[in-house]
Amino acid sequence: MNSTNKQQLKIERFGLESVPQNLRTTSWYEYAMIQMTISVNAGNFLVPALAVLEGGLSFTWAVLSTVFGAMLAFIFVSFLSFPGARKGIPSQYAVRSFLGHKGAQYFASPVRTITSLYWFAVQTIGGTYMAVELVDRVLSIKLPFLPVTLLLATIMATLALVGFNAVKKATVFILPLLFAGTVSMIIVFITSDVGGKPFTSILSSHEAPEYSTVFFYSSLAFVQYVSGVSSSSDMTRYARTAKHAFIGLFVGNSIGFLFTAVLAAYTASASESWNPFLITSRYTDSGILLTFIFVAALCSMFTINISNAYTGGYSLLNTFPTLGRVKSAIVLGICAIALSAFPALVDEAEQFISLLGAFVIPLSAIIITDFLIIKKARFTTELLSSMNNKENVINLAGFSAIALGMCTYLLLPTSLSPGFLSFLLTSLLYVGIKKWGCNRKSKKVHV
C-alpha cells in the first residue's frame, strides 16, 4: 500500500460508493468482537431494567423477555448486512433499492439519522452520570454535568469521524477492559447484599408474570434493535464475505446483549435502579474494582457512540449526498453534541423509544420484507445499477403499508405489544399489496 492510500485511511473518505475489494478483509470473529464491545453500555441497560422497575417482572423473566425480542431483531439485522458485505455500499444507499431513491433519501435516512442522534445522546448522558459519580467516588472530585457531557460527546464525535478503522482498532483494547469491568461488577454483586437482597434470593425468584407484560418488554427490545437493519451494512461493507458478516453480527450482538440484560435486570431487581456501573461502585471500597468499573463504564460509552455517530453520518450523507462523507460526519457530530446536553432524553426513555418505534418498526418491516421475501435475500449488480433510475423514485406499495403500520402501532394499547403486531401487519400488508399488483399486471397481459 502506498503512502497516499495510508494517508487516506486515517480519515475514512468512502461515501456512497463501494469500498474496494482489497479493503474487505474483516472476519466474522472481528465483527463478533466489535458487536460484543458495543452491546454492553448504559443505553442498552434501559429496557431490561425497565422490565423490572416498571413492568414488575422478576430477574429471570426480564432477561428472557428482552433477550427474545432482541435476538429476533438481531436475525433481521444480520440478514440486512448482505448488501454491504456483497457490494461494499453503506446501508442507506442500499435502502434505495427497497424504498425507491426518494423514499430512502427523504424518509428512511432522516428516520435513521434521528434514531442515531437520540441513542448517541442517551449513551452520552448516561455515561456522564456514571463518570461524574465514579470520579467523585474514586478521586473525591465533583465534576459539573454539562461541561463533562459536552466534552465526552465532542471526543466521541471526533473519533467517529475517523471511521470504521477507529471502531475496529478500539475493540482490540476495549473488549478486555469491558470484560474486567463486568467481572468486577459480578464480584461486587456476589460478595455484597446490594439493596439488602442476597444474590441467591434474586436468582431464585420466579413469580408468575403477566404475559402481556412479558410480550410488551420483548416488543420494546425488538423496537430498540430492529432499527439496526438500516445501518448494519455500514459496518459490513468491509467484510470478507456475506457469511462472515452475518455470523459475526448475530453472534456478537446476541452474546453482548445477553450479558447486558443479565447485568441490567439483576441491578434493577437488587437496587431498584437501572445502571450496574453506578450501583456496584457504591457497594465496594476496593480501589482495584472501582478502577475496573470506572474504566469499563467509559469504554462502553465510547464504543457504542462511535458506532452511533458513524452510522448516523452515512444516513445524513444519503439525504444530502453533496456533503461528502467527512462533512456529513461533522454535521452529525455537532447535532449529537448539542442533544447530549438534555438529560430528559434519558428520564423519558420509554416514551421516546415507543415514539421512535412508530416510524422505525413499519419502516424496518418493509426493508426486511422487500429484501428477504420480494428479492429473496439477493443483492445483485443489476439491482445496484438500477437503484437510481427514473422508475425507482418511490416504492408506493411500501409506503402505503408503512402508513397503515404506523397507525396500527399508535392505536394499539401497550398490552397488545404494538411493536410485534405492527411489524407483522406491515409485512403482511406489503406482501399482499405486491401480490395484488402482480395479479393485476398478469390479468392485463392476458387481456
C-alpha positions in Angstrom: 0.0 0.0 0.0 1.5 3.3 -1.0 1.7 6.4 1.3 -1.2 8.1 -0.4 -3.6 5.2 0.5 -2.2 5.1 4.0 -3.0 8.8 4.4 -6.5 8.4 3.1 -7.3 5.6 5.5 -6.5 7.9 8.5 -9.9 9.5 8.0 -12.3 7.4 6.1 -13.5 9.1 2.9 -15.6 6.4 1.2 -19.1 7.8 0.9 -21.9 6.2 -1.0 -19.6 4.4 -3.4 -18.4 0.8 -3.0 -15.5 0.1 -0.8 -12.7 -1.5 -2.9 -12.5 -5.3 -2.8 -8.9 -5.3 -1.4 -10.1 -3.5 1.7 -12.8 -6.0 2.5 -10.8 -8.1 5.0 -12.8 -8.1 8.3 -13.6 -11.6 9.5 -16.6 -12.9 11.5 -14.8 -13.0 14.8 -13.7 -9.4 14.4 -17.3 -8.4 13.8 -18.4 -10.5 16.8 -15.8 -8.7 19.0 -17.0 -5.3 17.7 -20.6 -6.1 18.4 -20.0 -7.6 21.9 -18.0 -4.5 22.7 -20.7 -2.2 21.5 -23.5 -4.1 23.3 -22.5 -3.5 27.0 -23.4 0.1 27.5 -25.7 2.4 29.6 -28.4 2.9 26.9 -28.8 -0.8 26.4 -29.3 -1.3 30.1 -32.6 0.7 30.0 -35.1 -1.8 28.6 -34.1 -4.9 30.7 -34.1 -2.7 33.8 -37.5 -1.1 32.9 -38.9 -4.6 32.6 -38.2 -5.0 36.3 -38.7 -1.4 37.5 -41.9 -0.5 35.5 -43.1 -3.9 34.4 -42.7 -5.7 37.7 -41.0 -8.7 36.1 -38.7 -10.9 38.0 -35.0 -11.1 37.1 -35.4 -14.3 35.1 -38.5 -13.1 33.2 -37.0 -9.7 32.5 -33.9 -11.4 30.9 -35.9 -13.9 28.9 -38.4 -11.4 27.5 -35.9 -8.8 26.4 -33.3 -11.3 25.1 -36.0 -13.0 23.0 -37.1 -9.7 21.4 -33.5 -8.5 20.9 -32.4 -11.8 19.3 -35.3 -11.8 16.9 -34.2 -8.3 15.8 -30.6 -9.4 15.5 -31.6 -12.1 13.0 -33.0 -9.5 10.7 -30.1 -7.1 11.3 -27.7 -9.8 10.3 -29.5 -10.5 7.0 -29.5 -6.8 6.1 -25.7 -6.8 6.3 -25.7 -8.6 3.0 -25.8 -5.5 0.7 -22.8 -4.0 2.4 -20.9 -7.3 2.5 -21.6 -8.2 -1.1 -21.3 -4.8 -2.8 -19.3 -2.7 -0.3 -22.0 0.1 0.0 -23.5 1.7 3.1 -26.9 0.8 4.4 -29.0 3.8 3.5 -27.7 3.7 -0.1 -28.8 0.1 -0.3 -32.2 1.0 1.1 -32.8 2.9 -2.2 -33.5 -0.5 -3.8 -36.2 -1.3 -1.2 -38.0 2.1 -0.8 -37.0 3.9 -4.0 -34.5 6.6 -4.5 -36.5 9.5 -3.0 -38.2 7.2 -0.4 -34.8 6.3 1.1 -33.3 9.7 0.7 -36.1 11.8 2.3 -37.8 9.3 4.7 -35.7 6.3 5.7 -32.5 8.2 6.1 -33.9 11.1 8.2 -35.6 8.5 10.5 -32.2 6.6 10.8 -30.4 9.9 11.4 -32.8 10.9 14.2 -32.5 7.4 15.8 -28.7 7.6 15.8 -28.8 11.1 17.3 -31.2 10.0 20.0 -29.1 7.0 21.1 -25.9 9.0 20.9 -27.4 11.5 23.3 -28.8 8.8 25.6 -25.5 7.0 25.8 -23.6 10.2 26.4 -25.9 11.4 29.2 -26.0 8.0 30.9 -22.2 7.8 30.6 -21.7 11.3 32.0 -23.8 10.4 35.1 -21.5 7.4 35.6 -18.3 9.4 35.0 -19.3 12.2 37.4 -20.3 9.8 40.2 -17.4 7.5 39.8 -14.8 10.3 39.7 -16.4 11.6 42.9 -16.1 8.0 44.4 -12.6 7.3 43.3 -11.0 10.8 43.4 -13.4 12.8 45.6 -13.7 15.4 42.8 -17.1 16.8 42.0 -17.4 17.5 38.3 -20.2 19.6 36.7 -22.5 17.6 34.4 -22.9 19.9 31.4 -19.2 20.6 30.6 -18.4 16.9 31.1 -21.1 15.6 28.8 -20.2 18.1 26.1 -16.5 17.2 26.3 -17.2 13.5 26.1 -19.7 14.0 23.2 -17.1 16.0 21.3 -14.4 13.4 21.8 -16.7 10.6 20.6 -17.9 12.5 17.6 -14.4 13.2 16.6 -13.4 9.6 16.8 -16.4 8.6 14.7 -15.0 11.0 12.0 -12.0 8.6 11.6 -14.4 5.9 10.5 -14.6 2.1 10.6 -10.9 1.6 11.4 -11.4 3.6 14.7 -14.2 1.2 15.7 -12.2 -1.9 14.7 -8.9 -0.9 16.4 -10.6 0.3 19.6 -12.3 -3.0 20.0 -8.9 -4.8 20.5 -8.1 -2.7 23.5 -11.6 -2.1 24.9 -13.1 -5.6 25.0 -10.6 -6.9 27.6 -11.3 -3.8 29.8 -15.0 -4.4 29.5 -14.6 -8.0 30.5 -12.6 -7.0 33.5 -15.2 -4.4 34.4 -18.0 -7.0 34.1 -16.2 -9.5 36.3 -15.6 -6.7 38.8 -19.4 -5.9 38.9 -20.3 -9.6 39.3 -17.8 -9.9 42.2 -19.5 -6.9 43.9 -23.0 -8.4 43.4 -21.9 -11.8 44.8 -20.0 -10.5 47.8 -22.4 -7.7 48.8 -26.0 -7.7 49.7 -26.8 -5.0 47.1 -30.1 -3.3 48.1 -30.3 -5.7 51.1 -31.2 -8.6 48.8 -28.9 -11.7 48.8 -27.6 -12.9 45.5 -29.4 -16.2 45.7 -32.8 -14.7 46.5 -32.8 -12.7 43.3 -31.8 -15.6 41.1 -34.4 -18.0 42.7 -37.3 -15.6 42.3 -39.7 -17.0 39.7 -43.0 -15.2 40.3 -45.6 -15.9 37.6 -45.7 -12.8 35.3 -48.4 -11.1 33.4 -47.7 -12.5 30.0 -48.9 -9.3 28.3 -46.1 -7.5 30.2 -43.6 -10.1 29.1 -44.5 -9.6 25.5 -44.6 -5.8 25.8 -41.0 -5.6 27.0 -40.0 -8.2 24.5 -41.6 -5.9 21.9 -39.8 -2.9 23.3 -36.4 -4.6 23.0 -37.4 -5.6 19.4 -38.2 -2.0 18.7 -34.9 -0.8 20.0 -32.7 -3.2 18.0 -34.6 -3.8 14.8 -33.8 -0.4 13.6 -30.3 -1.7 13.1 -31.4 -3.2 9.7 -31.0 0.3 8.3 -27.4 0.6 9.4 -25.8 -2.9 9.6 -24.3 -2.6 6.1 -22.4 0.5 7.2 -20.1 -1.8 9.2 -20.1 -4.9 7.0 -19.0 -3.2 3.8 -15.6 -4.2 5.0 -16.4 -7.9 5.5 -14.6 -10.7 3.8 -17.9 -12.3 2.7 -21.6 -12.1 3.5 -21.3 -15.2 5.6 -18.6 -13.6 7.8 -20.8 -10.5 8.2 -24.0 -12.5 9.1 -22.3 -14.8 11.7 -20.2 -12.0 13.2 -23.1 -9.7 13.7 -25.5 -12.2 15.1 -23.0 -13.9 17.4 -21.6 -10.6 18.7 -25.0 -8.9 19.2 -26.6 -11.9 20.9 -23.8 -12.6 23.4 -23.3 -9.0 24.1 -27.0 -8.3 24.8 -27.3 -11.4 27.0 -24.6 -10.0 29.3 -26.2 -6.6 29.2 -29.7 -7.9 30.0 -28.3 -10.0 32.9 -26.5 -7.1 34.4 -29.3 -4.6 34.0 -32.1 -6.9 35.2 -30.1 -8.0 38.2 -29.2 -4.4 39.1 -32.9 -3.4 38.9 -34.0 -6.4 41.0 -31.5 -5.8 43.7 -31.4 -2.0 43.9 -34.4 -0.6 42.1 -32.0 1.3 39.8 -31.0 0.8 36.2 -27.3 1.3 36.0 -25.0 -1.5 37.2 -21.9 0.6 36.8 -23.2 3.2 39.3 -24.7 0.7 41.7 -21.7 -1.6 42.0 -19.4 1.4 42.5 -21.4 2.3 45.6 -21.1 -1.1 47.2 -17.3 -1.6 47.1 -14.4 0.2 48.6 -11.8 -1.8 46.6 -9.7 0.6 44.6 -9.0 -2.1 42.0 -12.6 -3.0 41.5 -13.6 0.7 41.4 -10.9 1.4 38.8 -12.0 -1.5 36.5 -15.7 -0.5 36.8 -14.9 3.1 36.0 -12.7 2.3 33.0 -15.3 -0.2 31.7 -18.1 2.4 32.0 -16.2 4.9 30.0 -15.1 2.3 27.4 -18.7 1.1 26.9 -19.9 4.6 26.2 -17.1 5.4 23.8 -17.6 2.2 21.6 -21.4 2.5 21.2 -21.3 6.2 20.5 -18.5 6.0 17.9 -20.8 3.4 16.2 -23.9 5.6 16.5 -22.2 8.7 15.1 -20.5 6.6 12.4 -23.7 5.1 11.0 -25.7 8.3 11.6 -23.3 10.2 9.4 -24.0 7.8 6.5 -27.7 8.3 6.9 -27.3 12.1 6.7 -25.0 11.6 3.7 -27.7 9.7 1.8 -30.1 12.6 2.4 -27.5 15.2 1.4 -25.0 13.4 -1.0 -23.2 16.7 -1.9 -21.9 17.0 1.7 -19.5 14.1 1.2 -18.6 11.6 4.0 -16.4 13.9 6.1 -18.8 16.9 6.1 -21.8 14.8 6.9 -19.9 13.2 9.8 -19.0 16.7 11.1 -22.6 18.0 10.9 -24.0 14.8 12.6 -21.4 15.2 15.3 -22.3 18.8 16.0 -26.0 17.9 16.3 -25.2 14.9 18.6 -23.1 17.0 20.9 -25.9 19.6 21.2 -28.5 16.9 22.1 -26.3 15.4 24.7 -27.0 18.5 26.9 -30.6 17.4 27.6 -30.9 14.7 30.3 -34.7 14.5 29.8 -33.9 12.2 26.9 -32.9 9.5 29.4 -35.5 10.4 32.0 -38.3 9.8 29.5 -36.6 6.9 27.6 -39.6 4.6 27.5 -41.8 7.3 25.8 -39.1 8.3 23.3 -38.3 4.6 22.4 -42.1 4.0 21.8 -42.5 7.1 19.7 -39.4 6.2 17.6 -41.0 2.8 17.2 -44.0 4.2 15.3 -41.6 5.1 12.5 -38.9 2.6 12.9 -41.0 -0.6 13.1 -43.1 -0.2 9.9 -40.0 1.1 8.0 -37.9 -1.8 9.2 -40.7 -4.2 8.3 -40.7 -3.0 4.7 -36.9 -3.1 4.4 -36.8 -6.7 5.8 -39.8 -8.0 3.8 -38.7 -6.5 0.5 -35.2 -7.9 0.8 -35.9 -11.3 2.3 -39.3 -12.1 0.6 -39.5 -10.0 -2.6 -35.9 -10.0 -3.5 -35.2 -13.4 -1.8 -32.1 -12.0 0.0 -30.3 -11.3 -3.3 -28.5 -8.1 -3.9 -27.1 -8.3 -7.4 -25.0 -6.0 -9.6 -28.1 -5.3 -11.8 -30.1 -4.2 -8.7 -27.3 -1.9 -7.6 -27.1 -0.3 -11.1 -30.9 0.2 -11.2 -31.3 1.9 -7.8 -31.1 5.5 -9.1 -33.1 5.2 -12.4 -36.3 7.1 -13.0 -38.5 4.1 -12.4 -37.2 3.7 -8.9 -38.3 7.0 -7.3 -40.5 5.7 -4.6 -42.0 2.4 -3.5 -45.7 3.3 -3.3 -46.7 -0.2 -2.1 -44.2 0.0 0.6 -45.2 3.5 1.8 -48.8 2.5 1.8 -48.1 -0.4 4.1 -45.8 1.9 6.3 -48.7 4.4 6.8 -51.1 1.7 7.9 -48.4 0.1 10.1 -47.8 3.5 11.8 -51.5 3.9 12.5 -51.7 0.4 13.9 -48.6 1.0 16.2 -50.0 4.2 17.6 -53.6 3.0 18.1 -52.8 -0.4 19.7 -52.8 -0.5 23.5 -49.4 -1.4 25.1 -50.9 -4.6 26.4 -51.1 -5.9 22.9 -47.3 -5.5 22.2 -47.7 -2.9 19.3 -44.1 -3.4 18.2 -44.5 -7.0 17.2 -48.0 -6.6 15.8 -47.3 -3.5 13.8 -44.2 -5.2 12.3 -46.2 -8.3 11.4 -49.1 -6.4 10.0 -47.0 -4.1 7.9 -45.1 -7.0 6.4 -48.3 -8.9 5.6 -49.9 -5.8 4.1 -46.9 -5.2 1.9 -46.7 -8.7 0.6 -50.5 -8.6 -0.1 -50.2 -5.3 -2.0 -47.3 -6.6 -4.1 -49.1 -9.8 -4.9 -52.3 -7.9 -5.8 -50.3 -5.6 -8.1 -48.6 -8.6 -9.8 -52.0 -10.3 -10.3 -53.4 -7.1 -11.9 -50.4 -6.9 -14.3 -50.9 -10.6 -15.1 -54.5 -10.1 -16.0 -53.7 -7.1 -18.2 -51.2 -9.1 -20.1 -53.7 -11.9 -20.7 -56.4 -9.5 -21.9 
